[in-house]
Amino acid sequence: MARKRILADAVSAAQQKSEAKDVSASKAAPQINPFAQREGALSDIAQGRVRDVRLRMVDPKACRMWEKHNRIYDLLNSENCADLIASIRAQGKQEIPAVVRRLKDDPEGFEYEVISGARRHFAVSHLREEENRREIFYLIEIKDLEDEEAFRFADLENRGRQDISDYERGREYMKALADYYEGNMTRMAQRMEVSKSLLSSYISIAKLPREVLDAYGDPREIAVRHGQQLSPLLKGESRERVLERAKEIAKAQDKARDIGGTLLMGGAEVFKLLKTTGKPPAAKKPKEVSEGAGGLPFLTARIEQDSLKLDIDLAAKPKPEELASAVVRAYEKLTSRR
């Protein structure tokens, strides 16, 4: 019994000593207020500049476009962004946040890099600068994304949007193929969860030569099927014909734009002209022409498939016997060549 009592007293003393140390350490350690660490963020929330811990409302000048963004920012203007500008103007704010990532020690002083949201950036910038709507800010959602993740995120978000052209997608995909997938289209298609054939079709647009892009005037007019059908024509003997025709169209487009401010023709018309030029010229079908005494042709005969086609010019007023003789002669000559 004595031994048990001694052991119990020893355990009790050890516990009291341990508790005393914990109390002492607790008094010595500084008390951390988690809200104090977020003072700047809370200030922004109080001013209405932050909606939650991920969303912020910032001056668009604090953001730059990611160099691999899937839009050609320089082609954005108040006309092709008119619907979005009107919507933000009516609502008094941007409803859907752009996705950005933070920049650290950027040499140009930008705080954020826009992964997805170029049109929203342009629309808010336009309203703030052109219409002096300084109360409207750029709504952003901050995410931590590596480059390959950023590419897939932006593509997935914008894949269903109609206002991103096939050419812009194709250009983005071709860059990503080299930057993230070492040229392996199969692996890229698997990561993106799309078919390899679809991916190849988009990339074919981005590979079109400069002469063809200039012919369109605005590369956003180039559709996927244009790239699919023009690419084979830009190989072999037809390549030079297509490129020469493209140069002619580009000159006409530039002239029309200089005079009237608009292109002479749209993408569908350019595609039709280039496609027709690229086709090999039809083989000339043999024909036999018969002339009257005055040298005026009155009969043209040609064979099409298994038929003898006759074109008689009645204005030449051929005599019946003259016409009959010409038909027999044309028949004999044409059939002997088959």
Secondary structure, DSSP 4 states (H G I P E B T S, - for coil): -HHHHHHHHHHHHHHHHHHHHHHHHHHHSPPP-HHHHTHHHHHHHHTTS-SSSSEEEE-GGGEEE-TT-SS-GGG--TTTTHHHHHHHHHHTS--SPEEEEE-SS-TT---EEEEE-HHHHHHHHHHHHHS--TT--EEEEE----HHHHHHHHHHHHTT-TTS-HHHHHHHHHHHHHHHSTT-HHHHHHHHTS-HHHHHHHHHHHTS-HHHHHHHSSGGG--HHHHHHHHHHTSTTHHHHHHHHHHHHHHHHHHHHHHHSS-SS-HHHHHHHHHHHHSPPPPPPPEEEEE-TTS-EEEEEEEETTEEEEEE-GGG---HHHHHHHHHHHHHHHHHT-
